[in-house]
Each structure stands twice: as structure tokens, then as C-alpha cells.
């Protein structure tokens, strides 16, 4: 489960959320992100990228954007659900096989989590 954590706590990655009037800082344990990458690999991912607001500015991110390569299209929904369940925060999962042009744009600035 996610838990509130100070910004400087080792092994934590900050995620912020909340309504327009207030923001609550939450953290995603680095171990949970690693577990999500492992789950994606088990489903066939040959490359996993972190992109978007969480990669650029985790303190203001409202979700985690992940791009994958290698997961069969018929497993993408399963992968999305698994990652969401592991991280406990909103996740947008993008597949190279489904949207190759978008994936190409993402991969230029993304952080590689696995390849």
C-alpha cells in the first residue's frame, strides 16, 4: 500500500494528488515500481519506460505514465490492471505495438526502467 512519507525518505518516490483546493503528497516505494517492472517483464515486456509528469516532476504528478514494448496486445489490459494494483495510483500504460508513433516520441525523453 502507499503511505505518506517525507520527501527525503530513502527508497521512496513522491506522487502528489488531491483536489483543486488541496494537494496531498504520497509516495510510491521504489520497491513497488521494481515489482511493477517485474510483472511487466513476466507478461513479455522487453523494454519499460517511465515518461510524463511523474518522470519530470513527481511532486506534482497525478499519475504514472509507463510505456512498454513486447507485451502482446491481448495482454495489455491485464498488464495495466496489474501495474495499477501494484502501485496503487492511477497509471497510464502505453504499448509500442498498439501506438508505435506515440511510443517513438515517448522513447526520446523517457527514463528507461528496463531493457
N, C-alpha and C positions, 0 to 999 in steps of 0.2 A: 504494500500500500504506500501511497505517497504520504509524506509527512512534512509539516512545516519545518524549515531549517534555516539557520543563519546563513547569510550569503557566503561566508568564508569557511563553512564546514567542509572538511576534506571528503572527497568522494561523492559530492552532491552536484547536481546540475540544476540551476534555478529555472523554474517555469512560473510565470505570473498569469493570473486570471482574475475574474471578477467582473462586476458590472461597471457601467459608465461612471458611477459615483465613487467607487472604491476599488482598490486593487489588493489582492491578497497574494503574497509571494508563497509559492510552493516549490518543492524541489523534487527532481527525479534522480534517484540514486543512479550513479554511473553503472552499478552492477545490473540494474534493471534494463538500461539501454543495451548493455552487453547481452543480456538474456534475450532481448528482442532481436538483436542481430543473429544470435544462435538459432532462434526459432525461424527466422527468415532463411538462414542457410539450410536448415533441415527441410524447408519447403522448396529448395532448389536455387536460392539466390546465389549468384556468382559475384555480385557486386551490390553493396549497400551504401547509399549516400545520404547525408544529412544536409538539408538545404532550407532556405526560407528564414522566417523571422527567428526561429529558435537557434539556428546556426549563427545568425548575425547578431542577435541581441536577445539572449534568453530571458533577461529581466522584464521584457515587455511582450514576450511571445504568448499567444493564446492556444497554440497547438504545436505539434511537432510534425514537420514535413520530412518524409523519407521516400527516397527513390530506390527502386530495386531493378536488378537485371537478372534474368534467368528463371524466374518463377513462372511456371505455366499459367496462362490466362485463367484456366479453370480453377486455380488455387489462390488467385489474388484476393478474393473476398475473405477466404479463410485466413490468409496472411494478415490482412487489415484487422480483422477481429482479434487475432492472436496478439498482435503488437499492441493494440488498444488495451486488451486485457492485462498484458504485462506491464505497460507503462501507467495505465490508469488516468491518462489525459487524452484529449482529442488528438487524433493522428490523421494525417492525410498521406496515403500511400500511393505513389506514382509508379507505374510499370513501364520499363523501356519497351517491352513487347506490345503494350497497348497504345502508348503515345511516344513513338521514337523521336519525333521532332522536339517535343517538350523536354524529354529526357536529355537530349543533346544539349539544349540550352541550360538545363539544371546542372549537368555534369561539369560545366566550365567553372562554376563558382562553388560547387558543393564541397563539403568535407567528406572524405572517404572514411567510412566506418569499417568496411570490409571489401577486399578484392583479392 
